[in-house]
Each structure stands twice: as C-alpha cells, then as structure tokens.
Amino acid sequence: MNELRALEPDFWCAPSAHNTQPWTLTYAADEVAVGWDPGRELPVSDPTGRDLRLSMGAFVECCLIVCADAGLGIAFRPDPGPLRVGFLHRAAEPYRTPFTTADVRARGANRGEYHPGRLPDEVAEGLAGMRRVACRDLADLLRAADLHQFGDREVTRELRAWLRLTRRHRRYLLDGLSDRALTLGRFEALALRASLALYPALRPLGLPRLLAGASRGLLDYDGDVLVLVGAAGDEVEQGRVLMRHWLTLSGLGYTTHPLSQIIDCAPTREVLAQRLGVDDPASLLHVARVGRPKAAAVPSPRVKRS
Ligand SMILES: Cc1cc2nc3c(=O)[nH]c(=O)nc-3n(C[C@H](O)[C@H](O)[C@H](O)COP(=O)(O)O)c2cc1C
C-alpha cells in the first residue's frame, strides 16, 4: 500500500471544518487505516462530531478519486473504531467515479460575493439528499445563529484558535482559516483580531452583536442555499455524498460557502427543519450557500506532512 504515500498531497485537498485537516493514515501491509487526530477535533463547536465525520467522509472520497485517477484499485471498508472510520484496501478494479485528481485540486470554498441567480432545476435535482432554499428565506436564521455563535465564549475561543488573521501567524501556511480565505481586508482582519483579543471585556458591551453584524447582507440576494439532509449517525457516508456534490458543482463553475452555524445552533436548526418539513432536526447535516462567484477564492493552506 506504500504506493498511496506519493498521492497524499492530493488526498489532503479534502475540505474540513475550520480547515482542521483532522485525518490520519496508518499504513499496514494490506490496508491503510483512515483515522483522525483527536487534537484536531472541535469539541466545543462540533460536540457531536457531525462535522468531523462529514470531513472524514469527504477525505475518504478524495482518497478514492485520487487513487482511481492514478489507476490504483483501492476501495474503502467502513469499520468505525477508536479514532478510526475504516480502511482503504486493495480492490480488483479502481473506484468508479466521474471525478479526477484535477477536480479535487480545483475545488475550494468561496466566501466572497456571488452573482445573483438560482441553480438551474436540473442541477439542483441531480444533487441527491440536498434541499434547496432561497438565500433570503434564511437571512433571519443566519443572523440569529451568528449572534448565538459569537455570544458563546467557548465557541468563540475555539474559533479563534483556528483563525490565521495575520501572515505572521506561525501556522498561516499550514491550516485554519486565513484572513484571505475569509475574504477579509487588512483592516477588517486587524479589527477582528483586536476585538477577539478583547472579547472577555467587550462581550458585555455588545461585541457579539458587532461580530454577528459582519455577515449582515450575506444572504440578501437572489441565490440558493443547499441543505444536506441524511441520517444522523451516517455522516461519514454523507460526507462522501457531500464531496461528490461539491465536485459536481465545482465542475459546473459553482462554488459553495458553508454556513454550519445555522445547524450548530439548536433553535435555528429546529426552525430550519420546520421550514423544510423535516421531522428530525438532527438529520440536517450541512448548510451552504452556492452560486457563481464574482472572484476566485484564495486557496486554503494544507499541512505539509512527510
Ligand atoms: C463539514 C464541514 C463544515 C464546514 N463548515 C464551515 C462553516 O460553517 N463556515 C465556513 O466558512 N466554512 C466551513 N467549511 C469549509 C471549510 O472551512 C473549508 O473546507 C476549509 O477551510 C478548507 O478550505 P477549502 O474547502 O477551500 O479547501 C466547512 C467544511 C466542512 C467539510
């Protein structure tokens, strides 16, 4: 299985919440265990591990696509265990997929402005498990979720640990969310850094409201938000589905901007479930706006591993 090692830089192109890149590969003679580093979990903002497992699924899908493109017969066997989701193992045939390594490299989140316009019906209908909502219909929920997120001292502290708001940050080129990936200008990044540093003092003075205000208007245009609905507990498989949908969209010139805070916050998750007519709010697994971006995004960095 050593031949997989050379492909790892492309495996790492997978997306992950806060760009934590939690995945680990442990090589044995006949198989490779796919696991995660507990130091890269988000215990406060992702207490159920939903986003961790979605990210692991997206990673598995990337591994399979990249191996298939290299002509390697590799399959995935789910086998959840301690800090593990399953194994990559040899298979008679390469994984059957319409996607290539070039597709995996080309995909990226884009948090900038999108051109107005809804997804064509035939594109939306091809995204199994995805429900689509008009951006404007979720603007109130985004505002409430942002207020909730920035009002929570511990969630904000955890987010801050993964922010890379200055190029002088020692992990700027490795992981986390950079000023450029967040499309912040120099002064916006500086202001955010300063206000988060003073969070404990400024919180009672209304800082959460100010921070939440940064996303005001984000959904105030004629666009689409996609909500992935699937069985809670099956997130690794759903993460694979999510990755395939993102690659489909990316191949058509669309990008996505996840807005997980809407389902991280219980009250907004419940309202969204009601609006979608979904009985179990826990089955809302991912939320992202989607559209044609006005400008290309700066790619997020990846940890260089040997
Ligand atoms: C399960 C999951 C949840 C995510 N949630 C958010 C989110 O709430 N907000 C956001 O801006 N990006 C979110 N992202 C996007 C990641 O931050 C992004 O994938 C990561 O920074 C790597 O960047 P890239 O996707 O451009 O390669 C999420 C990604 C995944 C896989």
The ligand as an ORCA input file, in Angstrom:
! r2SCAN-3c Opt
* xyz 0 1
  C     -18.232     19.604      7.447
  C     -17.741     20.972      7.061
  C     -18.262     22.093      7.677
  C     -17.831     23.371      7.307
  N     -18.392     24.475      7.900
  C     -17.994     25.711      7.526
  C     -18.631     26.884      8.031
  O     -19.528     26.813      8.852
  N     -18.220     28.100      7.580
  C     -17.238     28.230      6.636
  O     -16.913     29.352      6.262
  N     -16.622     27.132      6.110
  C     -16.980     25.893      6.523
  N     -16.423     24.778      5.946
  C     -15.406     24.951      4.909
  C     -14.024     24.755      5.457
  O     -13.654     25.844      6.298
  C     -13.054     24.584      4.293
  O     -13.353     23.380      3.666
  C     -11.614     24.574      4.748
  O     -11.256     25.831      5.259
  C     -10.659     24.213      3.589
  O     -10.811     25.122      2.534
  P     -11.252     24.667      1.067
  O     -12.582     23.983      1.189
  O     -11.327     25.960      0.307
  O     -10.197     23.751      0.555
  C     -16.833     23.503      6.312
  C     -16.303     22.359      5.711
  C     -16.746     21.106      6.065
  C     -16.174     19.884      5.390
*
